[in-house]
């Protein structure tokens, strides 16, 4: 196998996982937006976490069984669990009080934070061009928040806190990739919100109807898919390479917000969102390097079909397929 094909295959797996995670996260956000219209935040976090953990446990055998949860790095897992609690409550609180695309646009400062902290936290080189992109990304967030005395609403602050927590979770996933399984990295951060929400749920519970139960179960499933995809992607490739591809969710959010809630992004959101996305693309193009960037872009166009073709090839060769 040539170096180019190895790069394509490796990056293709990472990107495939990431895009799966993005799709799962966006679907979760849609379920959450609908449920939070009628149900308390504490109840949503609790039931979403219950079903997510149950789905993880049911799928354990595909990830090496329960032994994949063994670890000697409990301190890191506890830290990631705390980040998960802050990220989940902050983001969904903002989602309940802000339009979908506005919430996601602010949350997507997270890849910029990943870039800014990848130097001191992961030991990756951080040049002045990357810092310029980081600064531009924060300018984009300020624009989305609306310049003025009331721009930092509790909902917006909650989403910003969630973005910082999310960035730290992605970087710690990369840091722990050598010793921890994707299953353990995803499972423990789902358990923390379940534990915390169980203490504040009493007195904040509304009996769901059948439609709501379906959405709660779907939210749990999408949550599991999102964590597996994100963790699986970030443990296979550097955050600075993968993070900007998360912006694909903004397109889906804008379409879903318009179709389901008649939400139309105004000029502040569009302008700020464009700056945030451009800053992420600029970071890749200038900091990673022209030649490296070209290689990854070629991998992006070739790797996903190659991975799908390989998986289909394995399926055809399997005994089940032969039968």
One Martini backbone bead per residue (centre of mass of N, CA, C, O) as a GRO file, in nm:
protein
  323
    1UNK     BB    1   0.095   0.037   0.024
    2UNK     BB    2   0.075   0.352  -0.017
    3UNK     BB    3   0.095   0.657   0.129
    4UNK     BB    4  -0.161   0.773   0.003
    5UNK     BB    5  -0.354   0.534   0.075
    6UNK     BB    6  -0.305   0.549   0.378
    7UNK     BB    7  -0.410   0.835   0.416
    8UNK     BB    8  -0.692   0.793   0.302
    9UNK     BB    9  -0.781   0.564   0.495
   10UNK     BB   10  -0.733   0.708   0.764
   11UNK     BB   11  -0.899   0.964   0.704
   12UNK     BB   12  -1.160   0.822   0.621
   13UNK     BB   13  -1.226   0.704   0.896
   14UNK     BB   14  -1.230   0.965   1.057
   15UNK     BB   15  -1.445   1.111   0.879
   16UNK     BB   16  -1.670   0.904   0.900
   17UNK     BB   17  -1.706   0.929   1.200
   18UNK     BB   18  -1.760   1.232   1.216
   19UNK     BB   19  -2.014   1.241   1.029
   20UNK     BB   20  -2.175   1.054   1.206
   21UNK     BB   21  -2.167   1.241   1.454
   22UNK     BB   22  -2.304   1.486   1.323
   23UNK     BB   23  -2.571   1.346   1.254
   24UNK     BB   24  -2.640   1.262   1.545
   25UNK     BB   25  -2.632   1.549   1.673
   26UNK     BB   26  -2.850   1.682   1.496
   27UNK     BB   27  -3.077   1.485   1.570
   28UNK     BB   28  -3.069   1.547   1.870
   29UNK     BB   29  -3.138   1.850   1.847
   30UNK     BB   30  -3.420   1.811   1.727
   31UNK     BB   31  -3.539   1.653   1.961
   32UNK     BB   32  -3.477   1.862   2.181
   33UNK     BB   33  -3.630   2.106   2.070
   34UNK     BB   34  -3.907   1.967   2.092
   35UNK     BB   35  -3.907   1.869   2.395
   36UNK     BB   36  -3.838   2.159   2.532
   37UNK     BB   37  -4.132   2.274   2.494
   38UNK     BB   38  -4.261   2.052   2.735
   39UNK     BB   39  -3.985   1.982   2.886
   40UNK     BB   40  -3.758   1.958   3.109
   41UNK     BB   41  -3.423   1.959   3.119
   42UNK     BB   42  -3.377   1.736   3.332
   43UNK     BB   43  -3.549   1.521   3.185
   44UNK     BB   44  -3.400   1.510   2.922
   45UNK     BB   45  -3.122   1.432   3.028
   46UNK     BB   46  -3.206   1.174   3.170
   47UNK     BB   47  -3.348   1.012   2.937
   48UNK     BB   48  -3.125   1.038   2.731
   49UNK     BB   49  -2.914   0.890   2.912
   50UNK     BB   50  -3.054   0.626   2.961
   51UNK     BB   51  -3.081   0.536   2.661
   52UNK     BB   52  -2.784   0.569   2.588
   53UNK     BB   53  -2.666   0.364   2.791
   54UNK     BB   54  -2.832   0.117   2.703
   55UNK     BB   55  -2.723   0.112   2.413
   56UNK     BB   56  -2.430   0.076   2.488
   57UNK     BB   57  -2.460  -0.192   2.642
   58UNK     BB   58  -2.586  -0.351   2.400
   59UNK     BB   59  -2.311  -0.273   2.214
   60UNK     BB   60  -2.051  -0.389   2.355
   61UNK     BB   61  -1.966  -0.640   2.174
   62UNK     BB   62  -1.862  -0.441   1.934
   63UNK     BB   63  -1.632  -0.314   2.165
   64UNK     BB   64  -1.517  -0.570   2.351
   65UNK     BB   65  -1.693  -0.531   2.573
   66UNK     BB   66  -1.674  -0.459   2.912
   67UNK     BB   67  -1.356  -0.454   2.911
   68UNK     BB   68  -1.344  -0.169   2.763
   69UNK     BB   69  -1.393  -0.012   3.053
   70UNK     BB   70  -1.121  -0.042   3.136
   71UNK     BB   71  -0.918   0.150   3.379
   72UNK     BB   72  -0.641   0.383   3.506
   73UNK     BB   73  -0.787   0.679   3.419
   74UNK     BB   74  -0.999   0.824   3.621
   75UNK     BB   75  -0.932   1.122   3.627
   76UNK     BB   76  -0.995   1.179   3.327
   77UNK     BB   77  -1.289   1.072   3.330
   78UNK     BB   78  -1.395   1.272   3.542
   79UNK     BB   79  -1.329   1.523   3.382
   80UNK     BB   80  -1.505   1.448   3.132
   81UNK     BB   81  -1.770   1.427   3.290
   82UNK     BB   82  -1.783   1.723   3.379
   83UNK     BB   83  -1.784   1.835   3.092
   84UNK     BB   84  -2.046   1.695   3.006
   85UNK     BB   85  -2.234   1.838   3.199
   86UNK     BB   86  -2.176   2.129   3.107
   87UNK     BB   87  -2.237   2.085   2.804
   88UNK     BB   88  -2.530   1.981   2.819
   89UNK     BB   89  -2.671   2.200   2.988
   90UNK     BB   90  -2.577   2.447   2.825
   91UNK     BB   91  -2.683   2.373   2.542
   92UNK     BB   92  -2.989   2.298   2.607
   93UNK     BB   93  -3.057   2.567   2.728
   94UNK     BB   94  -3.003   2.729   2.471
   95UNK     BB   95  -3.192   2.568   2.280
   96UNK     BB   96  -3.461   2.645   2.444
   97UNK     BB   97  -3.391   2.988   2.387
   98UNK     BB   98  -3.300   2.933   2.084
   99UNK     BB   99  -3.225   2.911   1.784
  100UNK     BB  100  -3.078   2.660   1.624
  101UNK     BB  101  -2.861   2.809   1.446
  102UNK     BB  102  -2.755   2.992   1.670
  103UNK     BB  103  -2.656   2.775   1.861
  104UNK     BB  104  -2.458   2.633   1.662
  105UNK     BB  105  -2.285   2.874   1.588
  106UNK     BB  106  -2.172   2.917   1.872
  107UNK     BB  107  -2.072   2.621   1.918
  108UNK     BB  108  -1.858   2.651   1.666
  109UNK     BB  109  -1.617   2.757   1.847
  110UNK     BB  110  -1.487   2.489   1.930
  111UNK     BB  111  -1.274   2.444   1.699
  112UNK     BB  112  -1.120   2.702   1.778
  113UNK     BB  113  -1.045   2.606   2.063
  114UNK     BB  114  -0.890   2.362   1.977
  115UNK     BB  115  -0.673   2.519   1.829
  116UNK     BB  116  -0.573   2.699   2.068
  117UNK     BB  117  -0.518   2.431   2.271
  118UNK     BB  118  -0.326   2.228   2.113
  119UNK     BB  119  -0.059   2.329   2.215
  120UNK     BB  120  -0.065   2.317   2.539
  121UNK     BB  121  -0.215   2.025   2.546
  122UNK     BB  122  -0.072   1.856   2.280
  123UNK     BB  123   0.198   1.993   2.148
  124UNK     BB  124   0.119   2.166   1.915
  125UNK     BB  125   0.175   2.376   1.671
  126UNK     BB  126   0.150   2.743   1.707
  127UNK     BB  127   0.074   2.992   1.498
  128UNK     BB  128  -0.012   3.306   1.395
  129UNK     BB  129  -0.232   3.212   1.198
  130UNK     BB  130  -0.401   3.059   1.400
  131UNK     BB  131  -0.456   3.303   1.586
  132UNK     BB  132  -0.603   3.463   1.370
  133UNK     BB  133  -0.835   3.258   1.339
  134UNK     BB  134  -0.930   3.269   1.631
  135UNK     BB  135  -1.002   3.569   1.638
  136UNK     BB  136  -1.210   3.556   1.408
  137UNK     BB  137  -1.402   3.357   1.549
  138UNK     BB  138  -1.477   3.547   1.786
  139UNK     BB  139  -1.596   3.766   1.611
  140UNK     BB  140  -1.824   3.592   1.499
  141UNK     BB  141  -1.966   3.546   1.772
  142UNK     BB  142  -2.024   3.842   1.839
  143UNK     BB  143  -2.208   3.888   1.597
  144UNK     BB  144  -2.422   3.675   1.671
  145UNK     BB  145  -2.480   3.813   1.964
  146UNK     BB  146  -2.493   4.108   1.930
  147UNK     BB  147  -2.425   4.418   1.946
  148UNK     BB  148  -2.452   4.493   2.289
  149UNK     BB  149  -2.574   4.487   2.617
  150UNK     BB  150  -2.760   4.199   2.546
  151UNK     BB  151  -2.576   3.959   2.423
  152UNK     BB  152  -2.529   3.813   2.714
  153UNK     BB  153  -2.708   3.567   2.759
  154UNK     BB  154  -2.775   3.287   2.927
  155UNK     BB  155  -2.791   3.111   2.673
  156UNK     BB  156  -2.522   3.199   2.542
  157UNK     BB  157  -2.341   3.122   2.782
  158UNK     BB  158  -2.413   2.823   2.783
  159UNK     BB  159  -2.298   2.763   2.497
  160UNK     BB  160  -2.008   2.856   2.553
  161UNK     BB  161  -1.950   2.653   2.773
  162UNK     BB  162  -2.006   2.407   2.596
  163UNK     BB  163  -1.778   2.461   2.391
  164UNK     BB  164  -1.545   2.427   2.590
  165UNK     BB  165  -1.614   2.141   2.681
  166UNK     BB  166  -1.605   2.010   2.402
  167UNK     BB  167  -1.310   2.074   2.336
  168UNK     BB  168  -1.190   1.918   2.578
  169UNK     BB  169  -1.304   1.640   2.501
  170UNK     BB  170  -1.156   1.613   2.228
  171UNK     BB  171  -0.863   1.639   2.341
  172UNK     BB  172  -0.879   1.403   2.545
  173UNK     BB  173  -0.933   1.187   2.336
  174UNK     BB  174  -0.657   1.220   2.198
  175UNK     BB  175  -0.480   1.172   2.458
  176UNK     BB  176  -0.631   0.872   2.524
  177UNK     BB  177  -0.611   0.684   2.266
  178UNK     BB  178  -0.371   0.483   2.347
  179UNK     BB  179  -0.543   0.351   2.619
  180UNK     BB  180  -0.837   0.400   2.513
  181UNK     BB  181  -1.146   0.335   2.429
  182UNK     BB  182  -1.414   0.444   2.259
  183UNK     BB  183  -1.621   0.331   2.456
  184UNK     BB  184  -1.514   0.464   2.720
  185UNK     BB  185  -1.508   0.761   2.623
  186UNK     BB  186  -1.826   0.763   2.578
  187UNK     BB  187  -1.963   0.634   2.831
  188UNK     BB  188  -1.871   0.821   3.072
  189UNK     BB  189  -1.996   1.093   2.951
  190UNK     BB  190  -2.296   0.974   2.984
  191UNK     BB  191  -2.309   0.918   3.298
  192UNK     BB  192  -2.291   1.195   3.435
  193UNK     BB  193  -2.570   1.328   3.357
  194UNK     BB  194  -2.734   1.102   3.486
  195UNK     BB  195  -2.643   1.145   3.778
  196UNK     BB  196  -2.716   1.448   3.811
  197UNK     BB  197  -3.019   1.447   3.710
  198UNK     BB  198  -3.131   1.250   3.935
  199UNK     BB  199  -3.123   1.482   4.166
  200UNK     BB  200  -3.315   1.707   3.989
  201UNK     BB  201  -3.583   1.562   3.897
  202UNK     BB  202  -3.743   1.600   4.133
  203UNK     BB  203  -4.019   1.810   4.044
  204UNK     BB  204  -3.930   1.777   3.703
  205UNK     BB  205  -4.183   1.593   3.604
  206UNK     BB  206  -4.329   1.481   3.292
  207UNK     BB  207  -4.559   1.299   3.144
  208UNK     BB  208  -4.524   1.122   2.872
  209UNK     BB  209  -4.602   1.059   2.565
  210UNK     BB  210  -4.564   0.865   2.296
  211UNK     BB  211  -4.408   1.070   2.122
  212UNK     BB  212  -4.200   1.141   2.342
  213UNK     BB  213  -4.079   0.862   2.383
  214UNK     BB  214  -3.966   0.837   2.101
  215UNK     BB  215  -3.781   1.088   2.121
  216UNK     BB  216  -3.614   0.993   2.364
  217UNK     BB  217  -3.502   0.739   2.232
  218UNK     BB  218  -3.380   0.881   1.985
  219UNK     BB  219  -3.191   1.062   2.146
  220UNK     BB  220  -3.023   0.833   2.267
  221UNK     BB  221  -2.927   0.712   1.998
  222UNK     BB  222  -2.797   0.972   1.883
  223UNK     BB  223  -2.599   1.009   2.113
  224UNK     BB  224  -2.437   0.752   2.069
  225UNK     BB  225  -2.355   0.814   1.778
  226UNK     BB  226  -2.210   1.080   1.833
  227UNK     BB  227  -1.989   0.977   2.026
  228UNK     BB  228  -1.866   0.758   1.849
  229UNK     BB  229  -1.796   0.942   1.612
  230UNK     BB  230  -1.623   1.160   1.749
  231UNK     BB  231  -1.421   0.979   1.896
  232UNK     BB  232  -1.336   0.810   1.646
  233UNK     BB  233  -1.219   1.053   1.494
  234UNK     BB  234  -1.022   1.201   1.711
  235UNK     BB  235  -0.840   0.935   1.752
  236UNK     BB  236  -0.737   0.936   1.426
  237UNK     BB  237  -0.712   1.261   1.430
  238UNK     BB  238  -0.642   1.572   1.428
  239UNK     BB  239  -0.832   1.834   1.527
  240UNK     BB  240  -0.736   2.049   1.309
  241UNK     BB  241  -0.849   1.868   1.071
  242UNK     BB  242  -1.157   1.796   1.162
  243UNK     BB  243  -1.325   2.029   1.290
  244UNK     BB  244  -1.431   2.192   1.029
  245UNK     BB  245  -1.634   1.953   0.938
  246UNK     BB  246  -1.864   2.031   1.144
  247UNK     BB  247  -2.003   2.263   0.969
  248UNK     BB  248  -2.216   2.085   0.817
  249UNK     BB  249  -2.445   2.123   1.036
  250UNK     BB  250  -2.544   2.411   0.961
  251UNK     BB  251  -2.706   2.338   0.715
  252UNK     BB  252  -2.909   2.150   0.853
  253UNK     BB  253  -3.008   2.357   1.064
  254UNK     BB  254  -3.122   2.569   0.871
  255UNK     BB  255  -3.329   2.384   0.735
  256UNK     BB  256  -3.476   2.276   0.989
  257UNK     BB  257  -3.556   2.549   1.113
  258UNK     BB  258  -3.736   2.635   0.875
  259UNK     BB  259  -3.930   2.382   0.849
  260UNK     BB  260  -4.012   2.351   1.172
  261UNK     BB  261  -3.979   2.687   1.290
  262UNK     BB  262  -3.942   2.934   1.100
  263UNK     BB  263  -3.628   2.985   1.082
  264UNK     BB  264  -3.442   3.286   1.006
  265UNK     BB  265  -3.149   3.394   0.935
  266UNK     BB  266  -2.980   3.661   0.995
  267UNK     BB  267  -2.720   3.874   0.924
  268UNK     BB  268  -2.558   3.807   1.182
  269UNK     BB  269  -2.546   3.500   1.152
  270UNK     BB  270  -2.431   3.485   0.866
  271UNK     BB  271  -2.177   3.651   0.915
  272UNK     BB  272  -2.061   3.500   1.162
  273UNK     BB  273  -2.062   3.216   1.036
  274UNK     BB  274  -1.870   3.281   0.801
  275UNK     BB  275  -1.627   3.356   0.981
  276UNK     BB  276  -1.599   3.092   1.135
  277UNK     BB  277  -1.556   2.909   0.890
  278UNK     BB  278  -1.320   3.064   0.761
  279UNK     BB  279  -1.124   3.030   0.999
  280UNK     BB  280  -1.103   2.721   0.983
  281UNK     BB  281  -0.999   2.703   0.692
  282UNK     BB  282  -0.750   2.883   0.733
  283UNK     BB  283  -0.604   2.706   0.937
  284UNK     BB  284  -0.554   2.471   0.750
  285UNK     BB  285  -0.419   2.608   0.500
  286UNK     BB  286  -0.182   2.761   0.667
  287UNK     BB  287  -0.084   2.565   0.904
  288UNK     BB  288  -0.056   2.282   0.764
  289UNK     BB  289  -0.038   2.332   0.457
  290UNK     BB  290  -0.049   2.301   0.126
  291UNK     BB  291   0.034   2.006   0.083
  292UNK     BB  292  -0.127   1.879   0.315
  293UNK     BB  293  -0.401   1.989   0.234
  294UNK     BB  294  -0.415   1.850  -0.042
  295UNK     BB  295  -0.404   1.562   0.070
  296UNK     BB  296  -0.666   1.582   0.244
  297UNK     BB  297  -0.857   1.662   0.016
  298UNK     BB  298  -0.809   1.406  -0.147
  299UNK     BB  299  -0.900   1.220   0.079
  300UNK     BB  300  -1.188   1.330   0.104
  301UNK     BB  301  -1.270   1.245  -0.201
  302UNK     BB  302  -1.167   0.921  -0.161
  303UNK     BB  303  -1.206   0.775   0.119
  304UNK     BB  304  -1.506   0.716   0.165
  305UNK     BB  305  -1.552   0.531  -0.082
  306UNK     BB  306  -1.324   0.334  -0.003
  307UNK     BB  307  -1.442   0.237   0.263
  308UNK     BB  308  -1.709   0.132   0.151
  309UNK     BB  309  -1.584  -0.070  -0.046
  310UNK     BB  310  -1.437  -0.237   0.167
  311UNK     BB  311  -1.684  -0.319   0.332
  312UNK     BB  312  -1.828  -0.464   0.098
  313UNK     BB  313  -1.601  -0.668   0.049
  314UNK     BB  314  -1.620  -0.805   0.326
  315UNK     BB  315  -1.915  -0.891   0.301
  316UNK     BB  316  -1.884  -1.077   0.047
  317UNK     BB  317  -1.663  -1.268   0.204
  318UNK     BB  318  -1.860  -1.359   0.390
  319UNK     BB  319  -2.049  -1.627   0.490
  320UNK     BB  320  -2.324  -1.487   0.474
  321UNK     BB  321  -2.294  -1.396   0.179
  322UNK     BB  322  -2.256  -1.683   0.059
  323UNK     BB  323  -2.548  -1.779   0.147
   0.00000   0.00000   0.00000
